[in-house]
Structure formats: structure tokens, C-alpha cells
């Protein structure tokens, strides 16, 4: 049973009875924004469980709200999991029309923490004919690097974005296929809690089709930089070689009830996406998105998800954002999280200048990568290509380099891969004092680096 539960219940007693049967802790439940004015992420206490939480809600004024909808964000599929994974399973999303819901939830004995469900926005060699338009290949010495290591199909990169055009001529060969799932049989064959998740999952529509829609195209373009097929005589080349891209999609709305800006998804969707990626074998995650805010409590769910990825040694490459500001002073999450598995990436142009739109931060931004006038795949058609700008383009380049480093030595840890990337940059005067390393990534230097275990850039976590 995948989902919908506490929604439009007529009376309190009906609410209590149906809750006991409808509240599903083994699947990610549906949500509708229609008529919903407030959405919160709630972490229950270690001593509480779903029953005690629901019982306490049923005794409050919230039980009279016909629009009330509650779901568990990252359900457990078994109990033999780490403490950080169990912490994630304690998070619930609560959507309601009640303007007093926040105060009510905060007073409940079963509740540990309440935060707003905020928006996560965009941070926006070969015989492949588009290569002549890929100036950044020479800048990062990619051709020389690929002679050292061309990549491996065994490395999975989780692409957390707005989905992707799975039928694009240059992408379809490198899309991940879940080996434990049988397509279209309506059964959760691998027991991971998701039915028919062949290529990934759509956490916006709660289904197994992560195809990008036309709401606000983004994911197909960021994916092209990772996964476009090399030497197939069409299109361009992706930088991660034959590694496989797990496609994980957010709600991808033009706007949400809480923001006029286009979004990748809401916080609960992104946290569930991170959990899915980690649980299903990703070595690297790419997140070309983020959210600004000074209220750290609003980002606790995000932090718990990143902490879980860190505990499982999964590298998380994220964009620094496109607002031209110093995120040391004005945080942008997850780029501003201080985990040893997180790499935050600024954007440079073809002259190695910091792009005018790029966020920066001597402490919170680790490195830079090209992000201006970047040729990549387009969602417009199966043969479409486009030039894009943004740190959204920079992060996939670093994620691709990480995938090559894992292919070169699968035993490397996330901290070791991060150390190599940070210690092999090309120092650039325009980046001095703007990013931690003062430099832009170099594929060749990273893949010919041998001094593993002796990091010159201190990693903080």
C-alpha cells in the first residue's frame, strides 16, 4: 500500500479510526498542495512511534482539519540499520490549513523538532560533434585525464534533480538500471520500498517514472555533463565515462505555495531522495540545488539526510548557488554544511574568472569548476543540445571527476576522493579568498595524483 492517508477526514472520530488503518509507515505517502497553507517537517522523539504521534494529534485541534495530511518521509524497510538511518525514519511531513499547527506540534510530548518544509531551488578526445563547443575540456585537461582512467560501469552517480529525458540520444546508454527490479510487474522485487523503480524514483509524483517534464527543465542539462555517451558519433561527451546515473526527481514545480521561484522540490522530497540514493548503492550524489536561510532549525531534516550519507561514505557534490553572494555570511544549504563528504562548488568562466552570478565563500565553498556557456544536453528533444550557465553546471563536473577517481580505485573513501580533488586544483588568482582551495578543478592532475592520505587541505566535519 503506497500511500495516501490522512486526508479530508470528516470528523474527529473518523480521523482517529481511519488513521490506524491508513497511516503507512512502509511507503512514502502522497501529498497534494491544493488548499494546503502550511507544511512542516516533524521529527518525533526516540521514545515515540507513529502510533503515539498520531494519537497525540488526534487529541488536538488538528484532527478537525479536513486537509490534514501526514506521511513518513524515509520509512525503514528493515530494522537492521544504522543510528543515522533510524534518525531519518523519525521524520514526518505534516500538511495542514491550520495556522496554529506549528505551535501545537511544538508542544506535543512525542515531538522532538518542528521545522518548515521549505523550498529547494535550482542553482542553475572523441568523435562526438559537440566537443568543439566544449571549451571546458581543455581548461580541465580532460582528454589527458581520460587516457589515465576512462571510468567504470560499476560506479553509480545519483542525479538528484528535476528528472531527465531518459530517451535522449546521448543519455540513454548510461542510465542506471536497478538489477533487483523487474520492470512493470507491479511488485517491489528488491524489497527496497519502491515498486518498479527501474531507473530511479519520482518523489514529486511518488511513482517510478523520473522523466523530466516541461515545468522548468533543468535535470536533463545537468545530467548531460555526467552521462552523455563518449565516442558514439553523436552529441557530446559526459565527463564520468560509462558510470551509471540513478535518476531521482523532485516535484519540479514552476512555483510552490511558499515561493515564487522554480523549485527542484520541497525539503522532505530532497531528504527522501538522498536516503533513496544512499540505500540503493550510489557512490556519488550530485545536487545542483540548494536553499538559503538563517534559521538552522529549518534545515535539520536536510542535515540528518546529509549525516546519513556521510555515515555511509557517500560523496555529495553540491552547487554553491547563483546569487553572487558570500555564503560564509549568508548560508546556502547543503553547500554550507561542514561534512567531510560534501564538496561545494562555485562557477568560473572560460577566462578562469569567478562567474558574476556565482556564490563564493572562503570557508563554505571548496572549489570551482566551469559554469559559464556550458554545452550540454537539452530536454527539448531527443537530439537537443543547449548552452547553460550556473553553478548547477559546475557541480556535475566535480561529481564526474569523483566517479573517475572511484573507478580508478574503488577502495577510496569519500574523504580521500575529496582530498584528491581539493589538493589538485589549478590555483587561480581570481579565486584566492573566494573558495577554500583558491582554485579550479583539474581532471588530469587529480587522476595522476598519488599522495593519497596526506591531505594539504584540512577537511572539517
C-alpha positions as CSV (number, residue, x, y, z in Angstrom):
1,X,0.0,0.0,0.0
2,X,1.8,3.1,-1.2
3,X,0.3,5.9,0.3
4,X,-2.3,8.3,0.8
5,X,-3.6,8.6,4.1
6,X,-4.8,11.2,6.4
7,X,-6.6,13.5,4.0
8,X,-10.0,15.2,4.2
9,X,-11.5,13.2,7.1
10,X,-14.9,14.4,8.0
11,X,-15.0,14.0,11.8
12,X,-12.5,13.6,14.6
13,X,-13.7,10.1,15.4
14,X,-13.5,9.1,11.8
15,X,-10.0,10.6,11.7
16,X,-8.8,8.5,14.7
17,X,-10.2,5.3,13.3
18,X,-9.0,5.7,9.8
19,X,-5.6,6.8,10.9
20,X,-5.0,3.5,12.5
21,X,-5.6,1.8,9.1
22,X,-4.4,4.4,6.6
23,X,-1.2,5.7,8.1
24,X,1.5,3.8,6.2
25,X,5.0,3.6,7.7
26,X,6.4,1.3,4.9
27,X,5.8,3.7,2.0
28,X,6.3,7.3,1.0
29,X,2.8,8.7,1.1
30,X,1.1,11.1,-1.4
31,X,0.7,14.8,-0.9
32,X,-1.5,17.4,-2.5
33,X,-0.8,21.1,-2.3
34,X,-4.4,22.0,-3.1
35,X,-5.8,24.0,-0.2
36,X,-2.7,23.4,2.0
37,X,-1.5,26.6,3.5
38,X,1.3,25.2,5.8
39,X,3.7,22.3,5.6
40,X,6.0,21.2,8.3
41,X,8.7,18.5,8.8
42,X,8.4,16.9,12.3
43,X,10.9,14.7,14.0
44,X,9.4,12.6,16.7
45,X,11.4,11.6,19.8
46,X,13.4,8.4,20.1
47,X,10.8,7.1,22.6
48,X,7.8,7.8,20.4
49,X,6.5,5.9,17.4
50,X,3.9,6.5,14.7
51,X,1.0,5.4,16.9
52,X,1.8,7.6,19.8
53,X,2.4,10.6,17.4
54,X,-0.9,10.0,15.6
55,X,-2.8,9.5,18.9
56,X,-1.5,12.9,20.2
57,X,-2.5,14.6,17.0
58,X,-6.0,13.0,17.2
59,X,-6.5,14.7,20.6
60,X,-5.5,18.2,19.3
61,X,-7.5,20.7,17.2
62,X,-5.5,19.5,14.2
63,X,-7.8,16.4,14.0
64,X,-10.7,18.8,12.9
65,X,-8.7,20.0,9.8
66,X,-10.2,18.3,6.7
67,X,-7.0,19.0,4.8
68,X,-4.6,17.3,7.3
69,X,-2.1,15.0,5.6
70,X,0.7,13.2,7.4
71,X,3.4,10.9,6.0
72,X,6.6,9.3,7.0
73,X,9.5,10.7,4.9
74,X,12.1,7.9,5.0
75,X,10.5,4.7,6.2
76,X,12.6,1.8,7.2
77,X,12.5,-1.4,5.1
78,X,14.2,-3.4,7.9
79,X,15.4,-2.7,11.4
80,X,19.0,-3.7,10.9
81,X,20.2,-0.2,10.1
82,X,22.5,2.5,11.4
83,X,21.5,5.0,14.1
84,X,21.7,7.8,11.5
85,X,19.2,5.9,9.3
86,X,16.9,5.3,12.2
87,X,17.0,9.1,13.0
88,X,15.8,9.8,9.4
89,X,12.9,7.4,9.9
90,X,11.7,9.6,12.8
91,X,10.8,12.4,10.4
92,X,7.2,13.0,9.2
93,X,5.7,15.6,6.9
94,X,2.6,17.4,8.2
95,X,0.5,19.5,5.8
96,X,-2.4,21.4,7.2
97,X,-4.6,24.5,6.8
98,X,-4.3,25.3,10.5
99,X,-2.2,28.4,11.1
100,X,-1.7,27.3,14.7
101,X,-0.2,24.0,13.7
102,X,3.4,25.0,14.4
103,X,2.8,25.9,18.0
104,X,0.6,22.9,18.5
105,X,3.1,20.5,17.2
106,X,5.9,22.0,19.2
107,X,4.1,21.3,22.5
108,X,3.5,17.6,21.8
109,X,5.4,15.2,24.1
110,X,6.1,12.9,21.1
111,X,7.7,15.6,19.1
112,X,11.4,16.4,19.2
113,X,11.7,19.1,16.5
114,X,9.4,21.0,14.1
115,X,10.6,22.9,11.0
116,X,9.1,24.5,7.9
117,X,9.0,22.4,4.8
118,X,11.0,24.9,2.7
119,X,11.7,25.0,-1.0
120,X,14.9,23.7,-2.5
121,X,15.7,25.7,-5.7
122,X,18.0,25.4,-8.7
123,X,21.5,26.6,-8.5
124,X,21.0,26.6,-12.4
125,X,39.2,13.1,-27.4
126,X,36.2,11.8,-29.1
127,X,34.2,11.8,-32.3
128,X,31.3,13.5,-30.7
129,X,30.4,16.5,-32.8
130,X,29.6,18.9,-30.0
131,X,33.1,18.5,-28.5
132,X,34.3,21.6,-30.4
133,X,31.8,23.6,-28.3
134,X,33.1,22.2,-25.0
135,X,35.8,24.7,-24.1
136,X,36.0,23.4,-20.6
137,X,37.5,20.1,-21.7
138,X,40.8,21.8,-22.4
139,X,40.7,24.0,-19.4
140,X,40.4,21.0,-17.0
141,X,42.7,18.8,-19.1
142,X,40.0,16.2,-19.6
143,X,41.4,14.4,-22.7
144,X,44.7,13.7,-21.0
145,X,42.9,12.5,-17.9
146,X,40.7,10.0,-19.7
147,X,43.9,8.4,-21.0
148,X,44.6,7.5,-17.4
149,X,41.1,6.5,-16.3
150,X,38.1,6.3,-18.6
151,X,35.6,5.3,-15.9
152,X,33.6,2.2,-14.9
153,X,30.0,1.0,-15.3
154,X,30.2,-0.2,-11.7
155,X,30.2,3.4,-10.3
156,X,26.7,4.8,-9.7
157,X,26.1,8.5,-9.6
158,X,22.8,9.6,-8.1
159,X,21.4,12.5,-10.1
160,X,19.1,14.4,-7.7
161,X,17.3,17.0,-9.8
162,X,14.1,17.5,-11.8
163,X,14.4,14.2,-13.6
164,X,15.8,13.6,-17.1
165,X,14.8,12.9,-20.6
166,X,15.5,9.2,-20.5
167,X,15.2,8.7,-24.2
168,X,17.7,11.4,-25.2
169,X,20.1,10.0,-27.9
170,X,23.2,10.8,-25.9
171,X,22.0,9.7,-22.4
172,X,20.0,6.5,-22.6
173,X,23.1,4.2,-22.7
174,X,24.3,5.5,-19.3
175,X,21.1,5.5,-17.3
176,X,21.2,3.2,-14.2
177,X,19.1,0.0,-14.3
178,X,18.1,-1.4,-11.0
179,X,19.4,-5.0,-11.1
180,X,17.0,-6.2,-8.4
181,X,13.8,-5.0,-10.1
182,X,11.6,-6.4,-12.8
183,X,10.0,-3.7,-14.9
184,X,6.3,-3.3,-15.0
185,X,5.2,-6.2,-12.8
186,X,3.8,-4.1,-10.0
187,X,6.0,-5.8,-7.4
188,X,8.7,-4.4,-5.2
189,X,11.1,-7.2,-6.2
190,X,14.2,-6.0,-4.3
191,X,12.2,-5.1,-1.2
192,X,13.6,-1.5,-1.0
193,X,10.1,0.0,-0.5
194,X,9.7,1.2,-4.1
195,X,7.7,-0.6,-6.8
196,X,9.2,-0.9,-10.3
197,X,12.0,1.6,-9.6
198,X,13.9,0.6,-12.7
199,X,15.9,3.9,-13.3
200,X,15.2,5.7,-10.0
201,X,12.2,7.4,-8.5
202,X,10.0,10.5,-8.8
203,X,9.5,11.9,-5.3
204,X,7.1,14.6,-6.6
205,X,4.5,12.3,-8.2
206,X,5.5,9.3,-6.0
207,X,6.0,6.9,-8.9
208,X,8.7,5.0,-10.7
209,X,8.9,7.4,-13.8
210,X,11.6,10.1,-13.2
211,X,11.2,11.5,-16.7
212,X,11.7,15.3,-16.8
213,X,8.6,17.3,-17.6
214,X,8.5,20.7,-19.2
215,X,7.6,22.5,-15.9
216,X,11.0,24.0,-15.6
217,X,13.7,22.0,-17.4
218,X,17.0,21.5,-15.5
219,X,17.9,17.9,-14.9
220,X,18.5,16.8,-18.5
221,X,21.1,19.5,-18.9
222,X,23.0,18.8,-15.7
223,X,22.9,15.1,-16.5
224,X,24.5,15.5,-19.9
225,X,27.7,16.8,-18.3
226,X,27.9,13.5,-16.3
227,X,26.4,10.9,-18.6
228,X,26.5,11.8,-22.3
229,X,28.0,8.8,-24.1
230,X,31.5,9.2,-25.4
231,X,32.6,8.1,-28.9
232,X,29.1,7.3,-30.3
233,X,29.5,9.8,-33.2
234,X,26.6,11.9,-31.9
235,X,26.2,14.8,-29.5
236,X,28.8,15.4,-26.8
237,X,30.6,13.5,-24.1
238,X,29.9,13.2,-20.4
239,X,32.7,13.6,-18.0
240,X,32.1,10.5,-15.9
241,X,32.6,7.9,-18.6
242,X,30.4,4.9,-18.6
243,X,29.3,5.3,-14.9
244,X,25.6,4.8,-14.4
245,X,23.2,7.7,-13.5
246,X,20.5,6.9,-11.0
247,X,17.7,9.4,-11.8
248,X,15.9,10.8,-8.8
249,X,13.3,13.5,-9.3
250,X,11.7,16.2,-7.1
251,X,8.3,17.8,-7.7
252,X,9.8,20.3,-10.2
253,X,7.1,23.0,-9.9
254,X,7.3,26.4,-11.5
255,X,6.4,27.7,-8.1
256,X,5.2,26.3,-4.8
257,X,2.7,27.8,-2.3
258,X,5.7,29.1,-0.4
259,X,7.9,30.6,-3.1
260,X,7.6,32.4,-6.5
261,X,10.8,30.8,-7.7
262,X,11.1,27.5,-9.7
263,X,12.0,24.6,-7.4
264,X,13.6,21.2,-7.5
265,X,11.3,20.0,-4.7
266,X,10.4,20.6,-1.1
267,X,12.8,19.7,1.7
268,X,11.1,16.4,2.6
269,X,11.3,15.3,-1.1
270,X,15.0,16.0,-1.2
271,X,15.7,14.3,2.1
272,X,13.9,11.2,0.9
273,X,15.8,11.4,-2.4
274,X,19.1,11.4,-0.6
275,X,18.0,8.4,1.5
276,X,17.0,6.5,-1.6
277,X,20.3,7.2,-3.3
278,X,22.4,6.0,-0.3
279,X,20.2,2.9,0.3
280,X,20.4,1.9,-3.4
281,X,24.1,1.9,-4.0
282,X,25.2,5.4,-5.1
283,X,28.9,6.2,-4.5
284,X,28.4,9.9,-5.6
285,X,25.4,12.2,-5.4
286,X,25.1,15.3,-7.5
287,X,22.9,18.1,-6.1
288,X,22.7,21.2,-8.4
289,X,20.3,22.9,-5.9
290,X,20.1,24.5,-2.5
291,X,18.2,26.7,-0.2
292,X,19.1,29.9,1.5
293,X,18.2,30.6,5.1
294,X,19.5,31.6,8.5
295,X,17.1,29.6,10.7
296,X,19.2,26.5,11.1
297,X,16.3,24.5,12.6
298,X,14.5,24.7,9.2
299,X,17.4,22.7,7.7
300,X,17.6,19.9,10.4
301,X,15.9,17.3,8.1
302,X,18.4,18.2,5.4
303,X,21.2,17.9,7.8
304,X,20.1,14.5,9.1
305,X,19.9,13.2,5.5
306,X,23.4,14.5,4.8
307,X,24.6,13.0,8.0
308,X,23.2,9.6,6.9
309,X,25.0,9.9,3.6
310,X,28.2,10.8,5.4
311,X,27.9,7.7,7.7
312,X,27.6,5.5,4.6
313,X,30.6,7.1,3.0
314,X,28.7,8.5,0.0
315,X,30.2,11.7,-1.5
316,X,27.8,14.6,-2.0
317,X,28.8,17.2,-4.6
318,X,26.6,20.4,-4.5
319,X,26.4,23.7,-6.2
320,X,27.3,26.9,-4.2
321,X,24.3,28.8,-5.7
322,X,23.8,31.6,-8.2
323,X,23.2,34.8,-6.2
324,X,26.7,36.3,-6.3
325,X,27.0,36.4,-2.5
326,X,29.3,35.2,0.2
327,X,27.7,32.1,1.8
328,X,30.1,32.2,4.7
329,X,28.0,35.1,5.9
330,X,24.7,34.1,4.3
331,X,24.4,30.3,4.3
332,X,23.2,28.3,1.4
333,X,22.4,24.7,2.2
334,X,23.6,22.0,1.6
335,X,26.7,23.8,0.4
336,X,27.2,25.3,3.8
337,X,27.1,22.0,5.7
338,X,30.5,21.1,7.2
339,X,30.6,17.4,6.4
340,X,33.7,15.7,5.2
341,X,31.7,14.0,2.4
342,X,30.3,17.3,1.0
343,X,32.0,19.2,-1.8
344,X,30.7,22.7,-2.5
345,X,31.3,24.1,-6.0
346,X,31.5,27.7,-7.4
347,X,31.4,28.6,-11.1
348,X,34.1,30.0,-13.3
349,X,34.1,31.3,-16.9
350,X,36.4,30.5,-19.9
351,X,39.0,33.0,-18.6
352,X,39.1,31.4,-15.1
353,X,37.3,34.3,-13.5
354,X,34.7,33.7,-10.8
355,X,31.4,33.9,-12.7
356,X,29.5,37.1,-11.9
357,X,26.5,35.1,-10.7
358,X,28.4,32.5,-8.6
359,X,28.2,32.4,-4.8
360,X,31.5,32.1,-3.1
361,X,32.9,31.6,0.4
362,X,36.5,31.1,1.6
363,X,35.2,28.6,4.3
364,X,32.0,27.1,2.9
365,X,32.9,26.8,-0.8
366,X,35.6,24.2,-1.5
367,X,36.5,24.5,-5.2
368,X,35.4,26.0,-8.5
369,X,34.6,24.4,-11.9
370,X,33.5,25.8,-15.3
371,X,29.9,27.1,-15.2
372,X,29.5,29.7,-17.9
373,X,28.5,29.0,-21.5
374,X,28.5,25.2,-20.9
375,X,27.3,23.0,-23.8
376,X,25.2,20.1,-22.7
377,X,22.0,18.0,-23.5
378,X,18.6,19.6,-23.6
379,X,15.2,18.3,-22.6
380,X,13.6,20.0,-25.7
381,X,14.0,16.8,-27.8
382,X,15.9,13.5,-28.0
383,X,18.5,15.2,-30.2
384,X,18.6,18.6,-28.3
385,X,21.7,20.4,-27.0
386,X,21.9,23.8,-25.3
387,X,24.4,26.2,-23.6
388,X,23.7,26.8,-19.9
389,X,25.1,29.0,-17.1
390,X,25.2,28.3,-13.4
391,X,26.8,26.5,-10.5
392,X,24.3,23.8,-11.5
393,X,26.7,23.1,-14.4
394,X,29.8,23.2,-12.2
395,X,28.8,20.6,-9.6
396,X,28.3,17.8,-12.2
397,X,31.8,18.3,-13.4
398,X,33.2,17.7,-9.9
399,X,30.8,14.7,-9.4
400,X,32.1,13.3,-12.6
401,X,35.7,13.6,-11.5
402,X,34.8,11.9,-8.3
403,X,33.3,9.0,-10.3
404,X,36.5,8.6,-12.2
405,X,38.6,8.6,-9.0
406,X,36.4,5.8,-7.6
407,X,36.7,3.9,-10.9
408,X,40.5,4.2,-10.6
409,X,40.4,2.9,-7.1
410,X,37.1,1.6,-5.8
411,X,38.5,1.3,-2.3
412,X,38.9,5.0,-1.8
413,X,36.8,6.7,0.8
414,X,34.7,9.8,0.2
415,X,37.2,11.8,2.3
416,X,40.1,10.5,0.2
417,X,38.4,11.4,-3.0
418,X,37.5,14.8,-1.7
419,X,41.1,15.3,-0.6
420,X,42.5,14.5,-4.0
421,X,40.1,16.9,-5.8
422,X,40.8,19.7,-3.4
423,X,44.6,19.2,-3.5
424,X,45.0,19.1,-7.2
425,X,43.3,22.3,-8.3
426,X,44.8,24.8,-10.7
427,X,45.4,27.8,-8.4
428,X,43.7,30.9,-9.9
429,X,44.3,34.4,-8.6
430,X,40.6,35.4,-9.2
431,X,39.6,32.6,-6.8
432,X,42.0,33.5,-4.0
433,X,40.0,34.3,-0.9
434,X,36.8,33.2,-2.7
435,X,36.9,29.5,-2.3
436,X,38.8,27.3,0.3
437,X,41.3,25.9,-2.2
438,X,41.7,29.1,-4.2
439,X,41.5,27.0,-7.4
440,X,39.5,25.3,-10.2
441,X,39.5,21.5,-10.6
442,X,41.9,19.8,-13.0
443,X,41.0,16.2,-14.1
444,X,44.5,15.3,-15.2
445,X,46.1,16.4,-12.0
446,X,43.6,14.6,-9.9
447,X,43.8,11.3,-11.8
448,X,47.6,11.4,-11.7
449,X,47.8,12.2,-8.0
450,X,49.5,9.7,-5.8
451,X,49.9,11.4,-2.5
452,X,46.6,9.9,-1.0
453,X,46.5,10.0,2.8
454,X,48.4,13.3,3.1
455,X,45.9,16.0,2.6
456,X,47.2,19.5,2.4
457,X,43.7,21.0,2.7
458,X,42.2,20.3,6.1
459,X,38.7,18.7,5.9
460,X,36.3,19.8,8.6
461,X,33.2,17.8,9.6
